[in-house]
Amino acid sequence: MSASYHTSPANPYLASQVMSASPIQLVTLLYDGIIRFLSAAHDGFFEVNPQARFETINNNLIRAQNIVTELQACLDLEQGQAVARQLDSLYDFFNVTLRQINSTKDPSVIMRIIHMVCELRDAWKEISVQSRPGVSNAQQLNLNEPVVG
């Protein structure tokens, strides 16, 4: 990334979120990015203008693939063992499927991928809550309520 990204981000709130996030929270932010880009690609299938349709689908699928590739590159297959290998296989599946969607412009499975990424994101959010010191069991059950303390 260029230095200008770090000094003048388009979204200062997101930049602040990233800079103060734990590693687990960074993973959930990346999953949020995948979901956002896949949703935008899905919306592109309904674009009437063929050029805009192609660009919206292509650009957003590539952005989602780039995030998946980064997540995959960060896996520690030795230390993460079975979980890391399963995530590696899942990320392979995502990338292959997203390439197929992009080449065929067939939207039939994009919602399935979005759903799978949402499940992964929710699991990481739960891990994030459970790993915070001083979080009660009642607070762990409601991920949307802020944790005070």
BALOBA-1460 file (C-alpha; in Angstrom, 3 decimals):
// residues 149
<rec num="1" residu="m" x="0.000" y="0.000" z="0.000"/>
<rec num="2" residu="s" x="1.111" y="3.516" z="-0.636"/>
<rec num="3" residu="a" x="2.147" y="5.839" z="2.150"/>
<rec num="4" residu="s" x="-0.731" y="8.173" z="1.301"/>
<rec num="5" residu="y" x="-3.172" y="5.468" z="2.360"/>
<rec num="6" residu="h" x="-1.786" y="5.546" z="5.864"/>
<rec num="7" residu="t" x="-1.620" y="9.331" z="6.187"/>
<rec num="8" residu="s" x="-4.865" y="10.261" z="4.451"/>
<rec num="9" residu="p" x="-7.354" y="7.398" z="4.518"/>
<rec num="10" residu="a" x="-10.662" y="7.743" z="2.695"/>
<rec num="11" residu="n" x="-12.446" y="6.502" z="5.798"/>
<rec num="12" residu="p" x="-10.805" y="7.816" z="8.989"/>
<rec num="13" residu="y" x="-13.212" y="5.833" z="11.196"/>
<rec num="14" residu="l" x="-12.146" y="2.580" z="9.532"/>
<rec num="15" residu="a" x="-8.490" y="3.538" z="9.791"/>
<rec num="16" residu="s" x="-8.936" y="4.201" z="13.515"/>
<rec num="17" residu="q" x="-10.764" y="0.898" z="13.918"/>
<rec num="18" residu="v" x="-7.968" y="-1.005" z="12.174"/>
<rec num="19" residu="m" x="-5.189" y="0.711" z="14.123"/>
<rec num="20" residu="s" x="-6.792" y="-0.079" z="17.491"/>
<rec num="21" residu="a" x="-8.055" y="-3.588" z="16.671"/>
<rec num="22" residu="s" x="-6.754" y="-6.819" z="18.120"/>
<rec num="23" residu="p" x="-5.654" y="-9.524" z="15.669"/>
<rec num="24" residu="i" x="-9.012" y="-11.292" z="16.108"/>
<rec num="25" residu="q" x="-10.891" y="-8.056" z="15.473"/>
<rec num="26" residu="l" x="-8.793" y="-7.494" z="12.332"/>
<rec num="27" residu="v" x="-9.932" y="-10.865" z="11.013"/>
<rec num="28" residu="t" x="-13.580" y="-9.916" z="11.598"/>
<rec num="29" residu="l" x="-12.997" y="-6.590" z="9.814"/>
<rec num="30" residu="l" x="-11.550" y="-8.482" z="6.857"/>
<rec num="31" residu="y" x="-14.562" y="-10.779" z="6.775"/>
<rec num="32" residu="d" x="-16.781" y="-7.675" z="6.855"/>
<rec num="33" residu="g" x="-14.858" y="-6.404" z="3.830"/>
<rec num="34" residu="i" x="-15.402" y="-9.669" z="1.951"/>
<rec num="35" residu="i" x="-19.119" y="-9.521" z="2.732"/>
<rec num="36" residu="r" x="-19.332" y="-5.883" z="1.618"/>
<rec num="37" residu="f" x="-17.552" y="-6.556" z="-1.695"/>
<rec num="38" residu="l" x="-19.525" y="-9.733" z="-2.423"/>
<rec num="39" residu="s" x="-22.778" y="-7.908" z="-1.704"/>
<rec num="40" residu="a" x="-21.749" y="-5.137" z="-4.093"/>
<rec num="41" residu="a" x="-20.843" y="-7.747" z="-6.738"/>
<rec num="42" residu="h" x="-24.226" y="-9.401" z="-6.220"/>
<rec num="43" residu="d" x="-25.939" y="-6.039" z="-6.701"/>
<rec num="44" residu="g" x="-23.948" y="-5.626" z="-9.916"/>
<rec num="45" residu="f" x="-25.786" y="-8.541" z="-11.477"/>
<rec num="46" residu="f" x="-28.877" y="-6.340" z="-11.548"/>
<rec num="47" residu="e" x="-27.134" y="-3.427" z="-13.292"/>
<rec num="48" residu="v" x="-28.780" y="-2.627" z="-16.635"/>
<rec num="49" residu="n" x="-25.749" y="-1.011" z="-18.286"/>
<rec num="50" residu="p" x="-23.540" y="-3.898" z="-19.523"/>
<rec num="51" residu="q" x="-20.259" y="-2.017" z="-18.976"/>
<rec num="52" residu="a" x="-21.215" y="-0.927" z="-15.447"/>
<rec num="53" residu="r" x="-22.490" y="-4.450" z="-14.749"/>
<rec num="54" residu="f" x="-19.198" y="-6.016" z="-15.811"/>
<rec num="55" residu="e" x="-17.065" y="-3.503" z="-13.900"/>
<rec num="56" residu="t" x="-19.112" y="-3.710" z="-10.705"/>
<rec num="57" residu="i" x="-19.086" y="-7.497" z="-10.651"/>
<rec num="58" residu="n" x="-15.441" y="-7.859" z="-11.702"/>
<rec num="59" residu="n" x="-13.971" y="-5.183" z="-9.437"/>
<rec num="60" residu="n" x="-15.838" y="-6.283" z="-6.319"/>
<rec num="61" residu="l" x="-15.146" y="-9.985" z="-6.824"/>
<rec num="62" residu="i" x="-11.445" y="-9.218" z="-7.269"/>
<rec num="63" residu="r" x="-11.443" y="-7.128" z="-4.085"/>
<rec num="64" residu="a" x="-13.089" y="-9.974" z="-2.167"/>
<rec num="65" residu="q" x="-10.561" y="-12.445" z="-3.625"/>
<rec num="66" residu="n" x="-7.685" y="-10.197" z="-2.579"/>
<rec num="67" residu="i" x="-8.901" y="-10.234" z="1.015"/>
<rec num="68" residu="v" x="-9.356" y="-14.010" z="0.967"/>
<rec num="69" residu="t" x="-5.838" y="-14.384" z="-0.436"/>
<rec num="70" residu="e" x="-4.440" y="-12.175" z="2.358"/>
<rec num="71" residu="l" x="-6.265" y="-14.177" z="5.011"/>
<rec num="72" residu="q" x="-4.915" y="-17.374" z="3.487"/>
<rec num="73" residu="a" x="-1.362" y="-16.013" z="3.339"/>
<rec num="74" residu="c" x="-1.508" y="-15.185" z="7.054"/>
<rec num="75" residu="l" x="-2.391" y="-18.717" z="8.124"/>
<rec num="76" residu="d" x="0.236" y="-20.473" z="10.222"/>
<rec num="77" residu="l" x="-0.270" y="-24.059" z="9.069"/>
<rec num="78" residu="e" x="2.280" y="-25.429" z="11.554"/>
<rec num="79" residu="q" x="0.993" y="-23.748" z="14.684"/>
<rec num="80" residu="g" x="-2.668" y="-23.628" z="13.639"/>
<rec num="81" residu="q" x="-2.665" y="-27.308" z="12.692"/>
<rec num="82" residu="a" x="-6.112" y="-28.728" z="11.795"/>
<rec num="83" residu="v" x="-8.000" y="-25.429" z="12.079"/>
<rec num="84" residu="a" x="-5.505" y="-23.624" z="9.856"/>
<rec num="85" residu="r" x="-5.625" y="-26.449" z="7.296"/>
<rec num="86" residu="q" x="-9.435" y="-26.333" z="7.263"/>
<rec num="87" residu="l" x="-9.410" y="-22.556" z="6.811"/>
<rec num="88" residu="d" x="-6.820" y="-22.949" z="4.050"/>
<rec num="89" residu="s" x="-9.107" y="-25.383" z="2.214"/>
<rec num="90" residu="l" x="-12.091" y="-23.110" z="2.734"/>
<rec num="91" residu="y" x="-10.177" y="-20.093" z="1.410"/>
<rec num="92" residu="d" x="-9.147" y="-22.178" z="-1.623"/>
<rec num="93" residu="f" x="-12.812" y="-23.009" z="-2.188"/>
<rec num="94" residu="f" x="-13.775" y="-19.338" z="-1.894"/>
<rec num="95" residu="n" x="-11.144" y="-18.212" z="-4.393"/>
<rec num="96" residu="v" x="-11.942" y="-20.923" z="-6.937"/>
<rec num="97" residu="t" x="-15.667" y="-20.218" z="-6.641"/>
<rec num="98" residu="l" x="-15.213" y="-16.444" z="-6.906"/>
<rec num="99" residu="r" x="-13.057" y="-16.889" z="-10.032"/>
<rec num="100" residu="q" x="-15.783" y="-19.088" z="-11.538"/>
<rec num="101" residu="i" x="-18.472" y="-16.533" z="-10.707"/>
<rec num="102" residu="n" x="-16.367" y="-13.799" z="-12.278"/>
<rec num="103" residu="s" x="-15.627" y="-15.727" z="-15.464"/>
<rec num="104" residu="t" x="-19.161" y="-17.034" z="-16.000"/>
<rec num="105" residu="k" x="-21.006" y="-14.057" z="-14.503"/>
<rec num="106" residu="d" x="-23.313" y="-16.589" z="-12.852"/>
<rec num="107" residu="p" x="-24.686" y="-15.227" z="-9.563"/>
<rec num="108" residu="s" x="-26.232" y="-18.497" z="-8.395"/>
<rec num="109" residu="v" x="-23.713" y="-19.267" z="-5.625"/>
<rec num="110" residu="i" x="-22.648" y="-15.809" z="-4.495"/>
<rec num="111" residu="m" x="-25.241" y="-15.698" z="-1.704"/>
<rec num="112" residu="r" x="-24.008" y="-19.073" z="-0.441"/>
<rec num="113" residu="i" x="-20.469" y="-17.698" z="-0.205"/>
<rec num="114" residu="i" x="-21.729" y="-14.567" z="1.577"/>
<rec num="115" residu="h" x="-23.593" y="-16.776" z="4.062"/>
<rec num="116" residu="m" x="-20.474" y="-18.883" z="4.703"/>
<rec num="117" residu="v" x="-18.321" y="-15.793" z="5.271"/>
<rec num="118" residu="c" x="-20.990" y="-14.387" z="7.632"/>
<rec num="119" residu="e" x="-20.799" y="-17.598" z="9.660"/>
<rec num="120" residu="l" x="-17.010" y="-17.360" z="9.834"/>
<rec num="121" residu="r" x="-17.189" y="-13.701" z="10.861"/>
<rec num="122" residu="d" x="-19.726" y="-14.476" z="13.588"/>
<rec num="123" residu="a" x="-17.537" y="-17.296" z="14.925"/>
<rec num="124" residu="w" x="-14.522" y="-14.964" z="15.098"/>
<rec num="125" residu="k" x="-16.633" y="-12.320" z="16.843"/>
<rec num="126" residu="e" x="-17.612" y="-14.906" z="19.432"/>
<rec num="127" residu="i" x="-13.960" y="-15.850" z="19.913"/>
<rec num="128" residu="s" x="-13.135" y="-12.167" z="20.334"/>
<rec num="129" residu="v" x="-15.766" y="-11.735" z="23.042"/>
<rec num="130" residu="q" x="-14.749" y="-14.906" z="24.867"/>
<rec num="131" residu="s" x="-11.089" y="-13.916" z="24.854"/>
<rec num="132" residu="r" x="-11.718" y="-10.563" z="26.560"/>
<rec num="133" residu="p" x="-10.876" y="-10.554" z="30.254"/>
<rec num="134" residu="g" x="-13.752" y="-9.693" z="32.549"/>
<rec num="135" residu="v" x="-16.518" y="-10.610" z="30.102"/>
<rec num="136" residu="s" x="-19.365" y="-12.416" z="31.833"/>
<rec num="137" residu="n" x="-21.254" y="-15.367" z="30.358"/>
<rec num="138" residu="a" x="-24.362" y="-13.172" z="29.974"/>
<rec num="139" residu="q" x="-22.381" y="-10.626" z="27.964"/>
<rec num="140" residu="q" x="-20.928" y="-13.407" z="25.803"/>
<rec num="141" residu="l" x="-24.426" y="-14.450" z="24.759"/>
<rec num="142" residu="n" x="-25.275" y="-11.038" z="23.294"/>
<rec num="143" residu="l" x="-22.546" y="-10.019" z="20.845"/>
<rec num="144" residu="n" x="-24.308" y="-6.782" z="19.894"/>
<rec num="145" residu="e" x="-24.292" y="-5.278" z="23.382"/>
<rec num="146" residu="p" x="-21.239" y="-3.237" z="24.297"/>
<rec num="147" residu="v" x="-18.959" y="-4.667" z="26.916"/>
<rec num="148" residu="v" x="-18.317" y="-2.239" z="29.751"/>
<rec num="149" residu="g" x="-15.598" y="-2.774" z="32.233"/>
